């Protein structure tokens, strides 16, 4: 088990991180730090919440929002198809 002091310190670190996330967007949800440690804070900017499908790309035209690794795989497969023809 963790000591109470260690748990308090970890709670404090997490609350500071959550407050920084919120303040980066110019919003202030709570007026004291304890409330940040007890609630979930999610960044909902377009970059953090981007999904693979059913959404338009963050920048550019619509379509799938593939991860970089998936985009590389797709390019490799398309190159293989062109090489076989």
C-alpha positions in Angstrom: 0.0 0.0 0.0 1.0 3.6 -0.6 1.5 6.0 2.2 -0.9 8.8 2.6 1.8 11.4 1.8 2.6 9.6 -1.5 -1.0 9.4 -2.5 -1.5 13.2 -1.7 1.5 14.0 -3.8 0.3 12.0 -6.7 -3.2 13.5 -6.5 -1.6 17.0 -6.5 0.6 16.2 -9.6 -2.5 14.9 -11.5 -4.6 18.0 -10.5 -1.8 20.3 -11.6 -1.7 18.5 -15.0 -5.4 18.7 -15.5 -5.5 22.4 -14.6 -2.8 23.0 -17.2 -4.8 21.2 -19.9 -7.8 23.4 -19.1 -5.9 26.6 -18.9 -4.2 26.0 -22.2 -7.7 26.3 -23.8 -8.5 29.5 -21.9 -11.2 27.9 -19.7 -11.3 27.7 -16.0 -13.6 25.0 -14.7 -13.0 25.0 -11.0 -11.7 27.6 -8.5 -9.7 25.2 -6.3 -7.2 22.5 -7.0 -9.0 19.7 -5.1 -11.9 19.7 -7.5 -9.5 19.0 -10.4 -8.1 15.9 -8.6 -11.5 14.4 -8.1 -13.0 14.8 -11.6 -12.0 13.8 -15.1 -10.8 16.4 -17.4 -10.4 15.6 -21.1 -9.0 17.8 -23.8 -11.6 18.0 -26.5 -9.7 20.0 -29.1 -9.9 18.6 -32.7 -6.4 17.2 -32.6 -7.0 15.2 -29.4 -10.4 13.8 -30.3 -9.7 12.9 -33.9 -11.1 9.5 -34.8 -10.4 7.2 -37.8 -13.7 7.3 -39.5 -17.1 9.1 -39.7 -15.4 12.4 -39.4 -13.6 14.8 -41.7 -9.9 15.3 -41.4 -8.7 18.0 -38.9 -7.2 19.9 -41.9 -7.8 19.4 -45.5 -10.5 17.5 -47.3 -12.9 15.0 -45.9 -12.4 11.2 -45.6 -10.7 8.9 -43.2 -8.4 10.3 -40.6 -5.8 7.6 -40.7 -3.0 7.4 -38.2 0.5 8.1 -39.7 1.4 4.4 -39.4 -1.8 3.4 -41.2 -1.1 5.9 -44.0 2.4 4.4 -44.5 0.9 1.0 -44.8 -1.7 2.1 -47.3 1.0 3.8 -49.4 3.1 0.6 -49.4 0.1 -1.5 -50.5 -0.7 0.9 -53.3 2.9 0.8 -54.4 2.8 -3.0 -54.4 -0.4 -2.9 -56.5 1.2 -0.6 -59.1 4.4 -2.7 -59.2 2.4 -5.9 -60.0 0.5 -4.3 -62.9 
